[in-house]
Amino acid sequence: MTELTEVDCSYDSVYGKIRSSWKKTANNYTHQVTIPPNTTAIIGIPKRLFPGRTVETVILGVNTLWTKNRYSTQNAGITPDTEDSRFIKFAVLPGTWQFDVITAANSGPK
């Protein structure tokens, strides 16, 4: 079975079009979402994207939103939500947002 590396989908809600697309390369991941006016969304960035690699940093433009297991700066329109063993979550206001995820090789057993 071939691994899925790219998705682009949308849904016409009563408030407008919701769009989500993501692309996974050998070591990185990009997730772009469009949230219509008068709505909010929770965006979950998966932690286990790559075998042997860990999510190290989540970036929005030039702002680091999350790095090395902690939320960092806030960006207008995006706030930290919750984090669990599977996802790093952000609450987002209407607009188009692109999350870039940087991974690092697992350090191995300690």
N, C-alpha and C positions, 0 to 999 in steps of 0.2 A: 504494500500500500504506500502511495506517495504522500508525503507530509504536506499539509496545507501551509502555504507561505504568504498568502495574500487574500484579503477579503475586502469587498466594498459593497455595502448594503444601505438601504434607506427605508423609512416608513413614513407615510403621510398621516400625521396625527391631526387632531382637531386644531392644534396650535400652529401647524406647519410641518415641514419636512424635518425629520430627525435622520441624521446620516452618521454612519460609523464606518471607518475603513482602517485597516492596519496592514502592515507589511513587515515580514520577518526576513532578515538576511542571515548570514552565517553567525554573526555575533551581536546584532542589534535589532531593535524593534521600534517601529513608529506607529502611533495610533492617532488618527485624526477624527474628531467628532464635530458635528454641527448641531447645536441645540437651538430650537426656535424661540421666538419671543414669548414672554409670559410663562416660561417653564424653567426648571432647574433639573440637573441630572447628577447622578453619582457615577463616576467613571472608575472602573477597576483595572489596574495594570497588573497582569499576571506575574507572579514571582518566579514561576518555574517554566520559563520559556525555552530554555536550551539545556540539553543534557551536559553536565560537567561545567555549567556556568551559572553565575548568580547575578541577579539584578543589583547593580551597584549605584546607579544614579538615574533619576527621572528629571528631564529638562523640559522647560517650556520656553522657547525662544532662547534668550540668554540667561534666564533664571533657573537655578537649580531648585526643584520643588521637594525632592527627597533624595537623600544620599546615605549610604551605609547604615541602613536601618533606622533612619530618623528623618522626620519632615524638617525642611529648612525654610527658605523664604516663602512668603505668600505672594501671589500675583493677583492683581485686581481681577475679580471675577472667578477666582479659584481659591478654595480653602481646603486644608487637610480634612479628611473625613475620618475613617477608621482604617486600621491595618490588621490583617489576620494572617494565618499561615499561607494563604493562597493569593491574596491581592493587597495592593497598595491603592487606597481609594481617595478620590478627590471629589468634592462637591463643586459643580461648575454652573455658572450663570449662562444665559443665552449668548451665542456667538460660535465662532469656529476656533477650535483649539487643536494644536498638534503637540502631542507628548512624544519626546524622543527618549528612548531607554538605552542606557549604556550597560553592558554586562562585563563581568570579569571572570576569569577562570577560577573555579573552586580551588581553595588552598589545600584541600585534602585533609586527612585525619590529623588530629593534634594529640 
